[in-house]
Amino acid sequence: MIGQTRVNILVVKVSSLGDVVHAMPAVQDIRRALPTAQIDWVVEPGFAPLVRRCEGVRRVIECPMRRWRKNLFSGQTRVEWTAFKADLHTAAYDAVIDLQGLTKSAIVAWAARLAPQGKRFALGNQTEGSSYEVPTRWVADVAIKLPVHTHAVQRSRLLCAQALGYTLDDQLVEFKLLRQTGIDAGAINTGTNCKPCVALVHGTSRADKLWPEQHWLALGQRLMQEGYALALPHGNEAELARSQRLAYRFGSDAHVTVWPTLALDDLLDKLGACTGVIGVDSGLSHIAVALDLPHVQLYNFETAWRTGPLSAMKRQVSVYGKPVPTPDAVWTAWQQVVA
């Protein structure tokens, strides 16, 4: 499609938080290769605020597939599906690119309206560590096979590059996730000085990805000794309880703030106002990467090659340890990214 004066492109990546973030560099690649491209994106409503902050996305089309699956044959679901299709059909697409590789994304790609010479593109195979369902290949006009050992960010980038006919620059990985300025990260004012704030992202959806609380305490104390304030975000009751336990154990005189419960876009802005982030493998840590913050990402498994910061990123690194990374290893990595 290189050389066309204007191209309408639909990206289908409906969930989840980390996966949505990992698809953003593909959008920036498309914009560089096809400067006049108009890019729309289908996503679950819960992640729509994030996609609206992705520079270059013209229109965000919300698709509550998770809710529909709970009430598949209800009248309300039929009404909402009809409205979704009408919204989807306001544009005809030269390329519909299914970056998800699942049945739910295949249904969306199938429902989209193509331009006269338009095509649907999808993954032709499963890559290591990713989910994949065959219907995505059935719906596609072109199913593109990728190397099995492929990073999550590179998977989307390679698929879009092959679908649209351009060459990737592996040394240029941009997310361009926009944030508001002037937000208070929760740093502590001490007289005329304001301590720089580091967010400690301790929460994740899987218990085996957690970092021990005593390690967070040891790391946090070193950070405070170096003049940093600490912020403790949370996304559910269990994470709030952990934030409160950590804040209590740091002591009442410590420069520690437990953030309130925040909507996704408010959380993005609050995170973006921090000096840096240290966190486990989670959606919030991937947002820190997309915001180009100094960031250390902690892994208890040898999976950083698949979802962690790419080698082209110098301000973000991953640290792996068995059974978990040590506070010393994380501290050394932090000094590296803020150097």
Secondary structure, 3 states (H helix, E strand, C coil): CCCCCCCEEEEECCCCHHHHHHHHHHHHHHHHHCCCCEEEEEECHHHHHHHHCECCEEEEEECCHHHHHHCCCCHHHHHHHHHHHHHHCCCCEEEEEECCCCHHHHHHHHHCCEEEEEEEEEECCCCCCCCCCCHHHHHCCEEECCCCCCCHHHHHHHHHHHHHCCCCCCCCCCCCECCCCCCCCCCCEECCEECCEEEEECCCCCHHHCCCHHHHHHHHHHHHHCCCEEEECCCCHHHHHHHHHHHHHHCCCCCEEECCCCCHHHHHHHHHCCCEEEEECCHHHHHHHHCCCCEEEEECCCCHHHHCCCCCCCCEEEEECCCCCCHHHHHHHHHHHHC
